Amino acid sequence: MSLQVATFIAVGLSFLLYLGIAFWSRAKSTSDFYVAGASVGPVVNGMATAADWMSAASFISMAGMISNMGYGGSVFLMGWTGGFVLLAMLLAPYLRKFGKFTVSQFIRDRFYSRTASAVAVLCLLCASITYIIGQMTGVGVAFSRFLGVSNDVGIYIGMAIVFAYAVFGGMKGITYTQVAQYCVMTFAYVIPAIFIAFYLTGNPIPQLGLGSNLRGENIALLARLDQVVTDLGFKEYTTALPGSVLNMLLFTLTLMIGTAGLPHVIMRFFTVPNVAAARRSAGWTLVFIAVLYTTAPAVGAMAKYNLHRTVTPGIEQNLDVFDPEASLVGEERPDWMRRWEKTGLLNWEDKNNDGRIQYYNDASSDQQFLASAEEAGWKGNELSVNADIIVLANPEIALLPFWVIALVAAGGIAAALSTAAGLLMAISSAISHDLIKGIFAPKISEKRELLTGKISMAVSILVAGWLGLNPPGFAAGTVALAFGIAASSLFPPLMMGVFSVKMNKEGVIAGMLAGLSVTLFYVFAHKGIFFVQGTQYTHLIGGPNSFFGITPEAIGAVGALANFVVAFIVKRFTKNPPEHIQALVESVRSPRGAKTVEGAH
């Protein structure tokens, strides 16, 4: 059986499974559509939340980022998992007890203001739309590589599949489809890792294999990897730290509070029957996420080692890296490299016309190394490898069976589709439930609201597909931008709504706008919005990372601080919230009971 046939079978069967679940779990009421009838058990919801959370960024990109960054890549593991701890301890139980459908509805009722709700919807749409660009891009990459179709056709197919199970099933259909997608993506992630860990170290458990000796050698995998990368001019894999310590701390914090503020993740905790189930659901989510997240460092390290020894095979024979025989002959490069070259995510350019591939750090700070490279006739690094291909190409690099490669294809597509569906649900509910029902047409019937929700979902899918087909210039940073927006605009009002009894509507509105403005200004100013002065371009903020060396990916924590500060300053000079609102907040924080979700308006 060829790789193409195996891939079509694996992906086709997964699609049939999703469509079958969608038909079985059709939404018949607004409660079904928005929160799956609030009847999902904690284990099932934990699995669905894990799938909702483990987006294309987690499945496709995270191990690639760890592979590129080494030790510094741990920021993603700490930030994303730490965010779920915050969500479980500080927000999920209280939001569930409040008994509403959406984040914006909570803000509207807690801060007794439709304006506050509208601002929350604006922030939600900014975060969700930027996040979904990355998911649709991931769909296109996976389809174009594994199904042999163009990137555009891949996005069209993804849109059709999501339309089939999200529009008709709503949150109910999405929930059970995400359970299936979790199983698909986890098997697709872990099985290749088991194969590779056993091949390299003799230990089939990837987490343990990462710290084991290489098979037949008296040296640890990570120690050997450090030798390999430093020989090629890169920093040590186990100690590399990108940027400053301050930036790393702020980036981790941004990922944490951004996770706790993502609307499509928070909505999952409205689908369980009570507060206790919300707490248990968060715990199960962490368990299910841990399966993939503890495997990712092993996948990243092993993929990097396999890539280097493939491109520079002389390393295995202990040849000097500058020895011409140490590098791979270009015409003899393996089939997997040729396949990925067609996607444009891997490229080889023979800069010195020697017919061999030199893969090294031509921007190394080690001048002696660079002098040796120049003496050897090297004209610069000749191989570019996009970090997004590491997980998808890992089984091919390791020459695993075709059925394993096909399983990875199905997993990558499942990861992108699961999060895309959750984001689309958040966008749809914000439009139909929070804007139309909550502000413009409060007397709309349940039947019409359900229809409006489905139409909003369909329109959202079309918009998401268009953004995937025509990504903006800053698309590469959209996932980080989404976390920054959620961290700076949505997390603070949720926290203040639960833990600050006297926070009022004026304060929270001003805070949300301040946090959102700080984050967007810094990100877009850094990305190159300039004042034009003849042929000269002047950055709005004085150049990249000019604010204490903070990168745009880490600015969300600063935006959140601005949100809190502005909110409390404005509150100080405005009226306290009404007594019944203060009593409501006190009751929500009470440990007794749980309010049943009725979708009260």
N, C-alpha and C positions, 0 to 999 in steps of 0.2 A: 504494500500500500504506500503510495507517495505521500509526501508531507502535505501537499495541497488537498488531497482527498481526506486525509486524517483531520485536517483543520476544518474542512467543511462539515464533516460529520460531528466533531466536537461542538463547534459553534452552532450548527443547526439544531442539534439535540437540546442545547441550552436554551435556544430561542423558543423551541416548542414547549419546553418546561415553563418558561416565563408566561407565554401566551395561555397555556392551560390553566395556570394559577390565576391569571387575570380574569378568565372566563368564569372560574369557580367563585371568585371573591368580588363580584361586581358590587359597587356601592349603590345602595338603595335609599339613602338618606344623607342629610348634611353631616350628621354625626359619623356615619360610615366614611363619607368623603374626606372630612377634615381630620378625624382622630380615630378612625377604624372602630367606631362605636365604643371607644374607651374600654375595650374588652380583651386587649392583648395581654397575655401572661408575661411575667418578667423575663423568663428565659427566652421566649420567642422574641420579645421586644429587644432584649439585649443583643441577640443575634442580628436582628434587623437594623438596630442602631449601629452595630459594628460595621455592617455592610454599607449603611448610609454614610458612615464616617470614612471608611477605607476607600477613598476616591481613587481616581487615576493617579493623583499625586502620591498617595500612599502606596498603591500597588505598583505603579509603573516607575515613579520618579524617586521615591524615598531611598531605596537601596542604591539607586544611581547616584544620588546626592551624597550618601554616606561613602560610596565607593570613591567619588571624586574628592570629598573633603576629609575622609578619614575620621579621626577622633572628633573633629569639629562637627561632624554630621550628627553627633549625639544630641545636638540642640533640638532636632526634630522629634526624636524619641521622648526627650524630657518635656518639651513643650506640649506636644499633642496628647501624650498620656496624662501629664500633669493637669491639663485642662479638664479632663474627664473627672479627675478627683475633685477639682473645684466645683464642677457642675453637679456632681453627686452630693457633695457636702453642703454647698451654699445656695443652690438654685433649684434643682430639679424637684425636690419634695415640696417646696413652698409654692412653686409655680403650678405644680399639679394640684395642690390643695386649693389654689385660687379658683380652679375649675373653669378655665377658658379654653378656647380653641387655639389661639395664636399668641405670639409675643406681642404684637401690636395691640391686640385686644386687652391683654393684661395691662399694658402701659396706658391705654385709654381709660380703663376703669379705675386703675390704681391712682392715676393722676387726674382723674375727672376732667378730661380734656380731649376733644376730637382733634385739636391742633397737635397735641402731643402724639396722638396715634398716627396722624398724617406724617409727622416728622419721622416717627419710628418706621413707618412704611417706606419712606424715602431711603433711610439708612439700610433697611432690610433689602430693598431692591438693589442698592449699590453693591452690597456685599454679595448677594446671591447671583446677580448677573455677572459680576467679575469672576466669581468662582466657577460659574457654569461654562465660561469660555474655555477654561482649562479642561473640563470634562469632555466637551465636544471635540476639542483638539485631540484628546486622548483616544476618543472613539475613531477619529479619522486615521490616526497613526496605526492603531491596532488593525483596523480593517484593511488599510492600504498595504500593510506588510503581509498579513496572513491570508487574506482572501483574494489578493491579487487584483483589487479594484482601486480606483483612484481615491484620493483623500476625500473628495467631494461626495462620491458615491457612498463611501463608508459613512459619512455624516448623515446622508439621506436615509440609509438603512437604519442607523441608530435612532433617528427621529421617529421613524415608523414604528419600531419596536417599543420605544418609550410611550408613544401615543397610544398604542394598543393596550398597554396594561396600566398606564397612569390616568388617562382620561376617563376610561370606563370604570376602573377599580378605585380611583382616588387613593387615600391613605390606606384603606383596607387592602386593595390590590397591591399597592406598593410594598406594604409590610410583608406580606407572605412571599412576594417575589424577591424581596431583599433577603429573606431567609435562605431561599434557594441560591441567590447570588453569593451570599456569604460562603455557603458550602463549596460552590464552584471555585471562587477565587482563593479560598484557603487551601483546598486540595491543589490548585494550580500553582500556588506559591510554595507550599511546603514539600510536595513530592520531588520537584527538581532539586530543591535544597538538600533533601535526604540523599538522593543519588550522588550529588557532587561532594557533599561532606564525606560520604563513605569512600568515594573514589580518591579524594585527596588525603584523608586522615585515617580512614578505617573506622571512623565513628559515625554511625548513621544519624545521630542527633545533631543537627546543625549548630545549636547553641553550645554544645559541648565540643563539637568539632572545631569551632572557632578558636578554642584555647588548647587544642591538641597538637601533637607533633605531626608533621607530614608523614605519610605512609613510607616506611622504609628509611626514614632519615631521623637523625637525632637533633632536630631543630623544630621549634614551634612554627605553625603556619604564619602567625603574625610577625614573628621574628624574621622569617624568610621573606615575607612581603616587605618588611621595612628595608631589608637588604636590597631587594629588587628595585623598589621605587627610588631609593637614595642613589643607587648606581646609575639611574637614569635622570638624576637631577631634581627629582621631586622631594618634598619634605617627607619626613618619616610618617608613615600612615598612622601610627599609634599615638603620635604627639601633635600632629598638625592642628593648629587653631586659627581659623580664618578671622581676620579682623581683631579688634580689641576685646578685652574682657568685658568692658562696659557694653559694647555692642552685642556680644554674645548673651549677656544677662538680659538685656532689653529684648532681644529677639526671642529668647526663651519665654520671657514674660508675655510678649505679644502673642505668641502661639498659644500659651496657656489660657489667657483671658479671651483671646479670639475664639478658641474652641468653646469655651463656656458661653460665648455670646452668639454662636452661629445659630440662626433661626431654624434651619432645617434639622439640626440636631436636637435643639430644645423641644421642637414639636413632637418628637418621638416620645417624650415623657408625658405628653397629654393623652397617649393612646392606652395607658394602663389604667386599671380600675380604681386604684387608691394610692395614697402617699407611700405606704409600705412597699407596694409593688414598684413605685418609682425608684425608691432607694435600692431595692434588690435588682431592678433592671439596670441601674447604673453600674452596680457591681458586676453583673453578668457581662455587660458591655466591655468592661475592662479585661475580664477573663478572655473573651473572644478576640479582642484586639491584640492582647498579649501574644496570642499564637503567631500572628503575623509580625508584630513589632519586635519580638525577641528573635525572630528568624532573620529579619532584615539586615542586621549587622553582619551575620555570617554570609548572607547572599552577596552583600556589597564587597566584602573582603575577598571572598573566593572568586567572584567574578573578576575583580581587579587582578588577582594573581593569575587566573587563567588567561586573561587578555594579554598581560605582559609576557607570559611565557609562550603565548602563541605568536605574538609579533616579534619578540626577541628570543627565539628558541635557544640561542647560545647560552642564555642564563642557566638553563638546565644542565649544560655541560661545563658550567663554570668558566666560560669564555669571557674575556674582557668585552664589555659592551661596545667598545670602539673597534673591535675586530670585525672586519667586513662580513665574516662568516657567522657572526652572532645574530644578524638581523634577517628577517624573512624576505625571500625573493618575491617581488610584487606579483609576478605572473603565477606564483605558486600559492598565493593567498587562498585560504579555505573558502568553500562555497558560501558559508554563512556571511562572510564579509561581502562577497559579491551581491548576495541577496539584499543586505542592508544598505549597500551603496545605492540601490535603486530608489530607496526612500529619501535619500539625501541626508539621512541622520548619521551616516558614516562616510567619510571621504578620505581618499589617499591621493596625495599630490607628490610626484617624484621631483622634488626641488633640485636635487643635485645630479639627476639623470644617471644614477648608478643601478637602477632597476631593483633596489631594495627599499624596505620600509624602515625609516628611522622614527621611532616613537619615543620622544624624550621631552623634558621641560626646557624649551629654548628661552624661557624667561627666568631661569634659575639665578639666584643671587650668588651662587658659587662660581666665581670668575675662573678658577682653575678648571672646573668641569667644562665651562663654556669654551675655554681655550683648547682643551683636549678635543671637544666636539668639532671645533673649527679645523684643528689640525688633521682630524680624521676625514675631513672633506664634507662634513654635514652642513647643510644650508638652512637649517630650521626644522622644526617638527613637521612631519609629513602626514600624520594620521590624526584626524579629528573624529572624536566619538561622542555623540550626544548622550548625556547622562540618562535620558529617557529610555534608551534601548537596553540598558544593563539587565533589567529583569527579563524583558522579552527575549533578548538574545542569549541570555545565560545558558539555557539548555542547548542551544545550537553551538555555543563556544565550547561547551563540555562534550559535544557529540553524543547527546542523549537520544533515545529512541524518538521516532516521529510522533508517537502518541503522547509523549510528555510535552513536546513542543506545541502540539495542538491543544493540549489542556491549558498550557500557559496562555495561548491566544484567547481561549474562552474565558479564562480568569481575568485577563486584562480588559476585555470588553465588558465583562460583568461588573468590574470595579467602576468603570466610567459610567455605565448605565445606571447603576444603583444610586450613586451620588447625584447624577443628573436628575433622576426621578425625584429624589428628596428635595433638591433645590427647586425644581419646577413646582412641587407641591407647596413649598413655602411662598414662592412668587404668586401662584394661583390663589392661595388662601388670603394673601395680603391684598390682592386686588378685589376678589369677589366678596370676601367676608369682612375685611377691615375697611376698605374704601367704599365699595358699593353698598353693602349691607350696613356697615357701621356709620357711614357719613352721608352718602348721597341718596340712598333709598332704604331707610331703616324699616319700612313697612313691607318690604318685598317678601313674598311667600317662600316657604322652605323649598317648594318644587322649583320655583324660578331661581332661587339662590343656588340650588344644586346645578341647574342648567348653566347659570352664570359661571359657577366654579369650573365646570367642564370646558366651557368656551374659553375662559381665562387660561386654563391649562393648555388647550390647543394653540392659542395665540402665543403663549410663553414658549412652547416647543418650537414654533416657527421662528420666533425671535432668537432663541438659543441656537438653532440651526444656522441662521443667518450670521450670527456672531462667530460660530465655528468656521463657517465658510469664508468670512471676511474679518478675521481677528484684527483688533486695533494694534497699533504699533507697540503698545506696552504689554502684549499678550503673554510674553514670557514670564512676567511677574504677577500675573493676575491672581494666582492662588495666594501668594504672600499679601497682595493688596487686599484680598477678601478678608483675610484674618486681621489685617490692620484696621479695616473699616469696622468689622464686628467688635474688635477689642476697644476701639476708641469711641464708638457711637452707641452700641447696644448693651455691652456688658455693664457699664456704669449705671444706666437707668434701671436695669434689672436688679442690681445689687442695692441701689438706693431705694427702689420700690419695696424691697423686702425688709431691709435693715435700718432704714432711716424713716421713722414714723412721721417726722415733720417735713420731709422733703416735699415741695409743692410743684405744681405744674410749670410755673415760670422758670424755676431752677432747672428742672429736667429738660425742658425744651431748649433753653440756652446752653445747657451742658452738651446735649446731643449735637447741636449745630456747631459748637466750638470744637468738640472732639473730631467730628467728621471733617471740618474745615482744615484743622491743623494737619490731619493725616493726608488728605487729598492734596493740599498745597505742597507739602514736603515731597510726596511721591512724584507728582507731575512736574514740579520744579526740577527735581533731580533727574527725571527722565528726559528733560530737554525742552521744556516750554521756555522760550527765550524772548527777550526784547531784541528786535532787529535794529541794528545801527549800521546801515550800509551793508557791508559784507561781514561785519563782526556780530557774534552772537554772545550775549551776556546772560549767564544763568541767573535766575531770580534770587537764588539763595547763595550765590558765591561759589558754586561748583559742587561736584559730587561729594556727599558725606561731609559737608562743611560744618554741620552742627555736632560738634564733639565726636566726629568720626562715626556717627550713627547712620547706618544704611536705611534705605526706604523700607526694607522688610522688617526693621525693628522699631519703626517710628510709631506703631500702633500703641505701644505702652505709654509713650509721651502724650499721644492724643487722648488716651484714657485719663491720664493725670490732668490734662487740661479740662476734660469733661467734668471730672469731680470738682476741681477747684472753681470753675465758673458756676457750676450748679449750686455749690454751697455759698458762694458770694452773692448770687442773685437771690437765693432763699433768704439770706440774712436781711435783705431790704424789701421783701414782699411778704404777703400774708401767709400764715400757716395753713395747711389743708384743713377742710371741714372736719368737725369732730367725728362724723360717721366714717370718714376715710381713715382717720387715725385708728379708730376702733377696728376697722376692717384689717388694717395691717397687723395690729396686735393679734387678731384672731387667726390670721394666716400663719403667724409665727408660733401659735399655740400648738403643742404636740398632740392634741386630741383630734381624732376623727379625720375625715377627708370629705370634701365636697364632691358630689357626683357631677360629672360633666354633663351639662344639659345644653350647652351652647347659649347660655343666657346672654342677652344682648343689652 
